[in-house]
């Protein structure tokens, strides 16, 4: 049977996203222009692109359209050439900013009247992919530079830490000694996290019992839960609970998520951890169903929640809302999940806690 090498599934997902974007761009909206009434009759696809209420095929006056679009159409009409096209940026209700290409075509005259057709192509999906590619290219360059800097800093820290430890042994100010040692350890931790984030992954994949991995990760944060009297609820319903992965890497990802939840919650909060199998024909969160069954892990806290403006930046390196945070915990967690051919999503509202949903291909589906 064929095997899937690491990265193949991610490549297929990226290719599918590009194919979907191209498909969306190929869907055309049409509008028939009436030069006498200066109005347009839109088809359903065009109305959806523009966020217009259904007009049941009735013409809409040009002046009633969004100003940038009306101005662009007038420029096309004044050009006197066919075909002619222009790009326009609009803000569409319920869709936000969109980029459309408007093309004006002249049809053969009928009974002495020349019909004009406006063709609309939605370029927004491609624009978003271009932005992601640009961002990934920029991050790749930053990653190479960061890895080099972190490596050099870590080497220098070895000699510096040894010298400082010798000085601190002779220093009488116990409070200062503790501060310096804590800050040196923090610098070392930040540099190690940077190297973990930008370094080449070397996971050793094997069958992993996800329930055992979760239990071990929970034991590692047990003291933090007890300090804040956090209640823990489990609902491990996935069967089978086996995934193909690296146990130590997965535990690091789960511990990062558990610590984030515990730090966010006030004393006597609740941490809920659940697992379940999602069949391949199930639609979740409005997304298309996966082609194979998925094992989903849900981690939910009763913390203050995350502001909507911060949600889209959660997995960006060095982004943090904590006073002493490094902004590397969640990016590292996301990288580990992606290495395991999985996906991670977050749902949160201010005052209603935060939920992380992690999905992995169910065991036996990647062979």
KOLFINU-917201 format. One line per 5 residues: number of its first residue (from 0); for each residue z, x, y of C-alpha. Coordinates in steps of 0.05 Angstrom, whole numbers. Each point is the difference from the previous one (the first is absolute). Layout:
// residues N
NUM> Z/X/Y  ...
***
This chain:
// residues 367
0> 0/0/0  -13/25/71  58/30/38  15/-4/74  13/66/35
5> 50/2/58  -33/-26/63  -55/-40/-35  33/-67/12  16/17/73
10> -74/21/9  -22/-66/-30  47/-38/45  -27/37/61  -71/-12/-23
15> 16/-74/-9  29/-4/70  -63/31/28  -44/-46/-41  39/-60/24
20> -7/23/72  -75/8/-8  -4/-68/-33  38/-31/59  -49/33/49
25> -59/-26/-39  24/-71/8  -38/-26/60  19/-53/50  -58/-38/30
30> -8/-38/65  -62/-38/25  -9/8/75  -26/-58/41  -30/31/64
35> -4/-68/35  73/-19/-10  25/73/1  40/-15/-63  7/25/-71
40> 10/-36/-66  41/43/-47  3/-1/-76  67/3/-37  0/75/-9
45> -11/12/74  56/-49/18  48/38/-46  -19/67/31  14/-27/69
50> 61/-41/-17  -34/-64/24  20/-69/-21  -52/-34/-43  -54/-28/45
55> -34/-39/-56  -66/32/21  6/-24/72  -24/49/53  52/38/41
60> -16/17/72  -8/74/13  51/-3/56  53/-24/-49  -5/62/-43
65> 46/60/11  -22/35/63  -19/68/-32  -44/-36/-51  -33/-45/52
70> -15/60/44  -29/38/-60  -45/-58/-19  -25/-6/72  -18/75/-2
75> -38/-10/-64  -37/-59/29  -18/38/63  -26/59/-39  -63/-37/-19
80> -8/37/-65  7/-24/-72  35/21/-42  56/26/45  73/14/-17
85> 65/19/34  72/12/-21  57/-41/29  76/6/-7  39/-65/0
90> 70/-26/-12  -6/-57/-49  57/-51/-11  37/13/-65  -41/63/-12
95> 15/46/58  -50/52/26  -68/-2/-34  -66/37/9  -64/-39/-8
100> -73/20/2  -43/-54/32  -74/0/-16  -50/-47/35  -62/-20/-39
105> -60/-41/22  -29/-47/-52  -74/-20/0  -14/-55/51  5/-71/-24
110> -39/-52/41  -2/49/58  75/13/-1  27/69/-19  65/-4/-38
115> 51/55/9  50/18/-55  64/41/12  23/39/-61  73/23/-2
120> 26/57/-44  74/15/-4  10/75/6  76/-3/2  12/20/-73
125> -43/62/8  35/18/64  67/-3/-35  -25/45/-57  -27/50/51
130> 69/2/33  34/11/-67  -48/56/-18  12/33/67  75/-6/-9
135> -2/28/-71  -42/59/24  50/13/56  59/-5/-49  -34/48/-47
140> -4/52/55  72/-11/21  21/4/-73  -32/68/-9  33/27/63
145> 67/-31/-17  1/30/-70  -13/69/28  54/-7/54  51/-30/-48
150> -11/56/-50  12/53/53  61/-35/28  31/-7/-69  -10/74/-14
155> 33/18/67  57/-48/-14  21/40/-62  16/62/41  28/-39/59
160> 45/-43/-44  29/61/-36  16/35/66  31/-63/31  43/-11/-62
165> 28/70/7  16/-12/73  32/-68/-13  46/30/-53  31/42/56
170> 1/-56/52  65/-37/9  -27/-65/30  -3/-45/-61  -35/-58/36
175> -55/45/26  -9/30/-69  -10/-70/-30  -50/-19/55  -42/63/-7
180> -2/-5/-76  -18/-74/3  -56/12/49  -27/59/-41  0/-45/-61
185> -36/-55/40  -55/49/22  -9/23/-71  -4/-72/-24  -52/-18/52
190> -43/60/-18  6/-16/-74  -22/-71/13  -60/24/40  -20/44/-58
195> 9/-57/-49  -43/-45/44  -58/46/12  3/39/-65  -47/-11/-58
200> 31/-49/-50  13/26/-70  27/-62/-36  9/2/-75  -22/-69/-23
205> 30/-31/-62  26/-70/-20  59/-17/45  49/-57/-11  2/-28/70
210> 65/-37/-10  36/63/-22  -30/37/60  26/-54/47  69/1/-32
215> 5/75/7  -23/-4/73  53/-53/14  54/44/-30  -20/56/48
220> 14/-45/60  61/-34/-30  50/36/45  -38/-23/62  2/-72/-26
225> 74/4/-13  15/30/68  -32/-61/34  20/-51/-53  -73/-18/-12
230> -11/-52/-54  -55/16/-50  -42/-53/-37  -49/17/-55  -55/-42/-30
235> -38/44/-49  -50/-47/-32  -61/46/-10  -20/6/-73  -25/49/-19
240> 34/42/54  -39/64/-14  -45/34/51  -40/65/-4  33/49/48
245> 48/55/17  72/-22/-7  29/49/51  -53/-18/52  12/-75/-9
250> 75/10/6  -10/37/66  -42/-58/26  51/-53/-22  59/40/28
255> -36/6/67  -9/-76/3  72/-14/-23  29/48/53  -42/-31/55
260> 25/-69/-20  73/23/-3  -4/35/67  -30/-62/32  53/-49/-26
265> 68/-15/29  60/1/-47  1/-55/-53  -75/-9/0  -41/-13/-63
270> -52/44/-34  -46/-37/-48  -44/37/-50  -48/-39/-45  -59/14/-46
275> -54/-46/-29  -69/2/-30  -57/-28/43  -58/-25/-42  -69/25/18
280> -24/-69/25  58/-9/49  -11/-1/76  59/31/36  12/2/76
285> -69/-27/11  -33/61/-33  -54/-6/-54  27/2/-71  3/69/-33
290> -48/16/-56  58/20/-47  72/-25/-7  49/32/49  74/17/-6
295> 34/-17/66  66/28/26  33/-38/57  55/32/42  31/-46/51
300> 57/11/50  39/-43/48  -7/48/58  -21/-15/71  -75/0/-17
305> -56/39/32  -35/-19/65  -73/-20/-9  -23/56/47  32/52/-47
310> -25/-28/-66  -70/29/4  29/70/14  52/3/-56  -40/46/-45
315> -24/46/55  28/71/-4  58/14/48  5/-73/23  72/-22/-3
320> 46/-50/34  63/39/-21  36/46/48  4/55/-52  -60/-18/-43
325> -58/47/-17  -53/-54/-10  -21/32/-66  37/-41/-52  -48/-60/-1
330> -64/42/4  24/41/-60  18/-64/-36  -69/-29/14  -34/63/-24
335> 39/-2/-66  -18/-73/-11  -74/14/14  2/60/-48  22/-50/-53
340> -60/-44/15  47/-51/33  7/-35/66  58/-12/47  6/-57/50
345> 55/-20/48  21/-68/26  51/-7/55  23/-42/58  54/16/50
350> 66/-30/-23  -26/-17/-70  2/66/-37  -56/42/-31  -37/-4/-66
355> -41/55/-32  -49/-20/-55  -24/56/-45  -53/-12/-53  -24/44/-57
360> -54/-11/-52  35/-27/-62  7/48/-58  -60/5/-46  -49/-24/54
365> -25/69/22  -21/28/-68
***
